[in-house]
Amino acid sequence: MKNISAILILFTLFISACETASTKTSGPSESSLVIDTVLIDPGDQLVFPYLIAERSFFTENSRYLFNFNDFDHTLEKIDLDKLELTEKHPFDK
């Protein structure tokens, strides 16, 4: 019984040593990740910025970010030069 186990282990090692890698590498892949984070001064308000197309948009000159806040149903105007919440326009629920 010991001989069969030893032969089976040796056979498995032999088969696994003979396998060749099927994946080809063509050199190092280049990737980059850029994260841009800003700290907004909300004053005495809470700001919930969403950077998805349905909830926020930038002005053409990228000075302001308009964001729709689902929690209190307001449109928030954020000045990106001053990094502060400048206005909140309420909507009816």
C-alpha positions, -999 to 999 in steps of 0.1 A, spaced: 0 0 0 29 23 8 44 16 -26 12 26 -44 10 59 -25 46 67 -32 42 59 -69 11 80 -71 28 109 -54 58 107 -77 36 104 -108 17 135 -98 49 154 -92 63 143 -126 31 153 -145 29 187 -127 66 194 -134 62 187 -171 34 211 -177 42 243 -195 27 277 -189 0 285 -215 -1 323 -207 21 346 -226 34 379 -213 44 407 -236 61 428 -210 49 449 -182 15 464 -185 11 501 -180 -18 515 -160 -24 546 -141 -50 558 -116 -56 594 -108 -78 604 -79 -87 641 -75 -101 649 -41 -111 682 -27 -123 693 7 -154 715 6 -163 739 34 -201 733 38 -205 760 65 -233 750 87 -249 728 60 -244 691 51 -232 684 16 -238 651 -2 -219 654 -35 -227 628 -62 -204 626 -91 -228 607 -114 -244 622 -145 -280 620 -132 -273 640 -100 -245 665 -106 -229 686 -133 -201 711 -138 -205 745 -154 -187 750 -188 -158 768 -171 -156 741 -144 -159 767 -116 -191 755 -101 -205 720 -93 -243 718 -91 -254 688 -71 -289 675 -64 -292 664 -28 -317 636 -24 -319 639 14 -333 674 16 -343 679 -21 -321 708 -27 -298 719 -56 -264 727 -41 -241 751 -58 -204 745 -49 -177 770 -58 -147 749 -68 -123 779 -68 -132 788 -32 -140 752 -22 -171 761 -4 -209 756 -6 -222 789 -19 -260 783 -23 -287 758 -17 -319 760 -38 -348 740 -22 -374 720 -42 -408 708 -31 -410 671 -21 
